Amino acid sequence: MAQVTGPYSAIARDSSEGAHVHFSDNHRDSSASAADIEDNDLFDGSGHLTDTLEGRGFWATVVFLVLVSVTGIFWLYFDGINWMRQSKKRNVILMISDGFGPASETMARNFVQQINQLPVGYQSPLDEILVGSSRTRSSDSLVTDSAAGATAFSCGLKTYNGAISVTDDKTPCGTVMEAAKLQRGMATGLVVTSRITHATPASFSAHALSRNMEDLIAEYQIGNYTLGPIVDLMFGGGQCHFIPNTNSGSSCRLDDRDLWSDAKAAGFNTLSSRKEFDTLDAGDAKLLPLLGTFASSHMDYEIDRDPKVQPSLAEMADKALQILSSATKKKSAGFFLVIEGSRIDMAAHTNDPAAHLRDIVAYWDAVSVVRKFVDENPDTVLISVSDHETGGFSVAKQLTPEYPDYLWKPEVLKPVRHSIEFISAQLLGQPAGDSQGTKYKFVRDTVFPDWMGVKDASHEEIMAVSLETDSVRLRQLLSNAISDRAQIGWATHGHSAVDVNLYAYGKDADLLRGNHENTEIGQFVIDALGLDLQAVTAKIRGERVVQQNMPVKAEWLGRRDADAPEHEHFI
């Protein structure tokens, strides 16, 4: 397996020939200096040293120069390389496509190429920068979750599923974001479409024994710990974890802490609307730190998103790049930014191919934005990688016992207008119906033909959907209706152990070529920025990693995401 090394991991000094100096009496003249004569007198006519005091003086000089040279080389190798890294202004942008596996890239590429009648050789913005693959296992399972997967990137180590930047022995580990801020004075940012307190962004900005301790994670993110505020810019969803539970309509906290007000008191500028987002002045020197949440919980799937209400991932990425670039323009340090296509994963958990597809394409749009920035700022590197694959997705599905045809049908996904999450919420809000009832007609006349693009739904399919009252079973019925017609398959509602694609673009991107453990992605960032995570770990060793009010499984998930059960990791 290829090993990741830093951009200055080795220095070679090669010479094809040695240096030989020859002296003779024929070269002396009356104007020669005493030093010249002394050096030449060290040699007799045969080139042998003479046993003189001057000879000893010459060799003392040679030994001194050699010692100086060796000392310089050792300093350069052990300290100078680190000094060069820290003195060089760099930007690192880590993009994480949560739950996005190789088959999903193929599916999205096939769809865009076929629907838009592009050349067969069409490449997506990711295809063009493919450099290798990443292994995804955690310390306690061959199948990782997002928390352990992101901790591999943030701390450069393996940990157990559900862990938020803590080690297997449940102590905090310093993150690349914390080190970038503390040791290099870099600006930092998180841009996601999930709750900002969700597993991936949390693993760069907090420390908790369980990913479900999102109340505690929110406290870390506004700087309520030893290191103070570490994240300068946060865009995403999840406002409910910053609102006290005394506000029952918009809070999902289990206590009465008002972190939104605490954030403002700590100096954060806050925003929660599309209008406020659009009016942000990237050049405002007083803009950071900045906390922007555009949904109470997760932001909407791209297929459901109202552009008048919520910005897209690409728009948030572009705005973040403008702000962080402006903030560091006159400084010696650049920025470290994490961008996550969060809901690619959640659509795959639901086995929702249309929502999965649209969020992948939205992620591609964000990649294009970042690549343009890299082109304009050559001391920047973009890394794009997934924490794991979700759904066991396959671009094929056998529907009958007979030997299958070799095909899948991208056109089935084109007319789908809403996610299964959206549709199931609408259906569960109505009473179950019979073949003559209002709900049956709603499913027959609206859900299947208008929302799902299914014109040939059978009576049995319509009846099953209209009568189902269980969220999980209803979502499966809706998934089957689309997936079977498109002939694409799912092996699980969870994650899989498959290796995921690794993409890189810009400064030192070639160092990531090959197959890597996920921890080596984190090590690449550490090496690129010359960070010392152990020093950060020493500072936070005693930090709190347990939430005071522990969530109760059923009640807490229900309060946080009505009708959206997903990851369940409870201590």
N, C-alpha and C positions, 0 to 999 in steps of 0.2 A: 504494500500500500504506500502511496506517495505520502511523504511527510511535508507538512507545511513549515516553511521557514520564513523568517522576517525578510524585509527588503534589503537588509544589510547583514545577512546572517553569516557571511564569510568574506574575507579579504585575501586575495592572492597576490604574491609578489613573485613574478617569474622573470628570469633573465636567460637569454639564449647563449650568452658568452660571459666569461669572467674578465676581470680587469687586471692587466699586468703592467707594472711600471719598471722601466729599466733606466738606470743611470750609468754614466761613464764620464771619465775625465774630459773627454772631447767636448762635452756640453758646458764645461765651466768657462767663465770669462771673468775679467777683472771686476765686473760690476755685480757679480753674484752676491747675494746676501748671505749672512752667516747662517741663516736658517736653511737656505738652499744647499750650502756646502755641508752643513750638518746632516741633512737628509741623505745626500749623495754619498757621504763618507760611511754610511751604514753598510754599504755594499762594496766588496772588492771586485776585481776584474771578472771574477767568475760568477758574480751575482750572489755570493755568500755574505752573511752578516759579519761584520767586524765586531770584536768584543770591546766596544767603547762606551763611554758614558753617554755620548750623544745617541747611540743605538737604543739604550734603555729609555732615554727620553722620548724618542720617536714611538716606541712600542707602548709607552704609557699613554701617549696621545691617542694611538690607535685603539687601545683598550677602552679609553674614556669615550671615544666616539661610538664604539660598538655598544657599550653599555647604554649610552643615551639613545641610540637607535632602537635597541631591543626594548628599552623602557617605553619608548614612544609607540612601538608596535603593540606592546601589551596594553598600554592605555587605550590606544585606538580600538583594539579588539574588544576589551572588556568594558571600558567606560566611554570611549569616544563614539562608538556606534550608537549607544543609548543617547548620548548627548546630541548626535546628529539627528536622530529621530525626533527628539524633543524640540530641537531648534527649528526643524522644518515645519512650515505650516501645511497642514493636511486636512482634508475633509473625508470622513468615512460615512457612507450611507448603507445601512444594512436593511434590506427589504426581505420580509418574511411572508411567504404565501402559505398561510396556515392550511394544513390538510390537503395540499395540492401535490398530487403525484404525477408521474410520467404519463400515465394513460389520460389524465385530465388535460394535459397540455396537448396531446394528440387529438383528443375530442374537440377542444376549442379551435385548434388550427384547422381541422377538417371542416368544422362548421363555418368558420369565417371564409375559408377558401371556396367552399361549395356554394354557400348562399350568395357570396359576392362575385362568383364566377372569376376568381383570381387564378393566376397560373398555378399549375400543379406544384411547382417549386416554391410557392409562397412560404415565407418564414415569418413567424411572429416576432415581436420585439425581444422576446426571451430566446427563441431559437438562435438568433444571430449572435448571442453572447454566451452560449453553452460552453462550459469548461470542464465539467465533471459531474460527480454525484456525491451524495452525503449519506452516510449510514445513520440510523436514527435511534438505536436502542437506548434505554435508560439503564440505571444501575440495578434495578430490580425486575426488569422485564424486557423481553425482546421487542415488545410493542410499547412505544413511549406515549406519554401524553404531552400536551402543549407546555405544561409547566416545566417538566424535566427537560423537554426539548429546547425550550428557550433558555433555561439555566445553563445548558451546555454551551450556548452561544454567549451568554452574559458573564458567566464565571469561568468558562473553559474547563468544566468538570462534569462528570456524570453524577446524577443524583436520582432519588426515587420519584416515581410518578406522583404528581400532585405538589411537589416541593417548589417553593418560590425562592430561588437564590439562597438556599440553605444546603448544606452538605448532607451526606448520609447519616452523620451523627447529629443532625438537626441544629447546627450552628450556622450563623450567617457567613456567606462568602462574598467578598468584594466583587463588584460588577465592573464591566468595562465602562459603563456610563458614569458610575461614581468616580472611577479612576481618571477618566477623561476630564471630568470637571475639576477634581481636586488637584491632580498632578500636572495637567497641561493647561488648565484654565480655558478649556474648550466650551463653546456653547453646545447645548444638548437638546434633543427633541424626541417626542413620541407622537406618531400619527397612526391612528388605527380606525377601523370601522366597528370594532366591538366596544364594550365598556372599556374605558381607559384603565380600569382596575382589573381587567381580565388577565388570564394567565401569562400571555406573551408580554404585553407591556409591563405587567407587574414584575416579571423576572429581571427586568433591567433597572427597576426603580424602587424595589421593596424587598423585604425578607419575611417570609411567613412559612410555617410548617405545612399549611394547606392553601391551595389556590382559592378555596372558598372563603378565606378570611379577607374579603374585599373591603370591609370596613377598616381593618388595620392597614391594608394596602393603600387605601386613599390617604390615610394619615401620613404614611411614608412619603407619598407623592407630593404633598404640600410642604414637606420638610420637617415633620414632627419626629425627628430623631437626631442622633449625634452629629451627623454630617450636614444637617440643614437642607434647604432646597437644592436638589441635584438636577432636576429636570427643568429647563428653561421654558420649554414650549410643549403643550399637550393638546392635541386635537383628537376627538373621538366621541363616543357615547359615554353613558354611565354616570350622569349627573346625580342619580338617585343615591349613590353612595357618599355623596358630599352634603346631602340634605338631612336635617335631623328628623327622627321618627315622629316628632310632634306634628310634622306636616305629612299626614298619612297619604295624601293624594299623590305626592311626588317622591317620597322617600322609600328606600329599601334598606336603610340602616337599622340596626338592632339597638341603637342607643340614641340619645338626644344631642349628640355632637353636631354642631353646625360647621362643617369643614369648609363650606362655601364662603362663609364669613371669615373663618380662620385664614383661608387662602388670601383673601383680600387684605386682611390685617398683616399678613406676611409679605405683602408687596405684589401679589399676583394681580394682573389685569384679568378679568373674567368676561366671557361671552357665552351666549347660549342660543343664538339665532343666526339664520342665514344672512340677514341684513347686517348684523354686527360683523360677521365674517367678511362680507364683501367690502365693508368700509375700513377694514384694517389697513393701516399705513405701514408698510414693511420698513420704511425708513425711519420710523419713530424710534429714537434712541431710548425712550422710556417704555417701550412696548413689552419688553421681557422683564420678569417672567410672565407667561401667558397661559391661561387655562381655558380651553374652549370645549364645551360639551354640547352636542347637537341632538341628543336624545336622552331620555331618562335611563334607558337600558342600552342595548345594542342599537347602532344605527341601522336603518332599513337595508334590506338586500337591494342591490342595484336594480333588479327587475321591478321592485316596488317603490323605489326612491322618488320622491317629489323634488325636482331640482330647485323649486322655489322655497323649499323648507330645509333641505340638507345639502351640503356640498358633497361632491364626489370624492373618492380617494385621490384621484389625480389632482383635483382642485386643492385639496388640503395639502398634498405633497408639494405642489407648486408654491402655495402660500408659505409653507414652512421653509422651503428653500430660499425664497426671497427674504424672509425675516431673518433667518440664521445667517445667510450670506451678508446681509446688510449689517447685522450686529457684530460680525467678525471682520468686516472689510478693512478696518484700520488697526487690527490687532495681529499679534504674532501667532495666535492659535486659531485654528479653524473650528469646525463643528462635527459632532457625532449625532447622526439622526437615524432612528429606527422607524420604518414604515411597514405596517402590516396590513395585508389583505385578509382581514380576520374572518370574514363571513364565507369565504370559499369553503372553509372547514365546516361551518354550521349547515350549509346547504347539503354537503355530502353526508353529514350525520343524519339528515332527514331523507337521504337518497333522492334529492330533488335535482334532477339534471339541468333543468332550465335556469334555476337560480344559481347553481354551481357554475354553469357556463357564463352567465352574465357577470358574475363577480370576478371570474378569471379574466374576461375581456377588460373589465374595469381596472384590474390589476395591471394588465398590459399597458393601459393608458398611463398609469402612474409610472411604470417602467420607462415609457417613452419620455415623459417629463424629466425624469431623473437622468436618463442618458443624455438628453440635450444639455442639462446642467453640467454633466461631466465633460462633455465636449468643449464647453465654454470655460471650464475650470479644471485644467489638466492635472492638478495636484489632488484630485478627488478620485476615490475608488468606490464603485458600486458593487455590492455583493447581494445576490438574490438567491434565497434558498428556502425550502420548506422545513418545518419542524418534524413533519411526518406526513404520511398519506392517510386519507380518511375515506371510508366506504368500501375499500377493496374494489375500486371502480374498474370496469372493463368495457372496452369499446366493442362489445359483441354480447349477444344473449341468445341462447337457444330456447325456443319457445315450445317446441314439440319433441316427442321422442325420435322423430325422423332426423336423419343427418341434416344439419342446418345449411342454409345458404350463407355464403360469405358476403355479408353486408351489414351496414347499419345506416340509419336514416336521419341525417342532420336536419332535414326539412321539418321533421316533427317538432323540433324545439323552437323553430322560428316564431310561430304564432302565440306561444305561451306568454301571457301578460302579467301573471302574478306568481309569487312563490307559494309553495305548499303551506308554509307557515301562515301566510296571509289568508289563503283560502280556508284552511282548517279553522282559523280563528273566527272567520265569518260564519262558517257552518255550525260550529259549536255554540255560537250565540243564538241559534234558533232551535226550537223544539224539534225532536225527531218527527218525521212525517211518513205517510204511507203513499201508495202509488197515486192517490187522488189529491194529496195534500199540497200545501204551498211550498214546503221545502223540496219535495220531489220535483215540482215544476221549476223551482229556482236552480236546482242542480242540473236538470235537463236543459233548461233554456239559457242559463247564464254561466254556471260554473264550468261545465264541460265545453260548450262551443265557444264562449267569449273569453273566459279566463285561461283555459287550458288548450284551446285550439283543437279540441277533439270533437269532430263532427259525427263520428260513427259510434258513440257510446251506446252500449247495449242496455236494455231494460234492467238486467241483473246488476250491471255496474252502477247505474243510477240509483237503484233501490239500495244497494249496499252502502253507498256514500250517504244517502239521505237518512238512513236508519242508524248509522254508526255514531255513538256518543263518546267513545274512548279516543283520546287524542292520538295515541301511538298507532292504533289500528286504522284510524281514519287517514293518517298521513301515509301509511303503507298502501292503502287503496289508491290514493291519489298518485303516489310514486309509481305504482304498477301501471296505472293508466297511461302515463307518459313514457316510462322507461320501456315497457313492452312494445309499444308502437314504434319507438325509436330503435329498438333492439340494442339497448345498452344495459349493462348488468351491474349489480352491487352484491358484494359478499357479506357485508356487515353494516351495522349502524354505528360502529366504532372505528377505531384506527387499525392500520395494518403495519407490518414490519418492513415493507418494501423500501429500498433505497430511493431517495428523491433526487431530482436534478439540482445541479449547482451551476449558477450563472455568475459571471463577474465581468466588469467593464471598467477600464480606466487604469489608474496607477497601480502597478504590480499585480494586475489581475491574473497574469500567467502563473503566479505562484500557487494558484488554487486549482490548477489542472490536475485531473486524476480523481481517484476515489478517496474520500476522507471520512474519518469519524466526525460526528457533529461537533465535538469539542475542539477539533482543529480549526473550525470556522472561527470560534472564539479566540483561539490562539493567534490566528491571522490578524485579527483586530488588535490584540495585545501587542504583537510584534510591530505592526504598522505604526502604532502610536507610541511605542516604547513605554508601556504601562507596567506598573508593579501592583498586581492585584493583592498580593500577600500583605503589602503595607496597608491597603484599605481594609482587608479582612481583620487585621490587628486592631484597627480603630473601632470596628463595629461588633466585635466579638460578643459583647454583653447586651446587644440590642434585643428588644422584645420581639418574639417571633410567634406569639400566640395571641389571638384575638380575645379580648375580655369577655364579650358576649358571643358564645359559640352558636353557630347556626344549627337549627333543627332541620333535618333533611327535607321532609315533605313541605313543611310550612315555609321554610326559607326559600326553596326553589320556586314555590308558588308565588311568594311575594315579589321575588325578583323578576321572574319571567313567567307571567301567566301564560299557560299553554306552550311553554318552550323548554321542556326538560332536555338537558344536555349532559355535560360532564358532571359526574357525581363522585367527588373525592372528599370524604369526610374523615377526620381523625377519630 
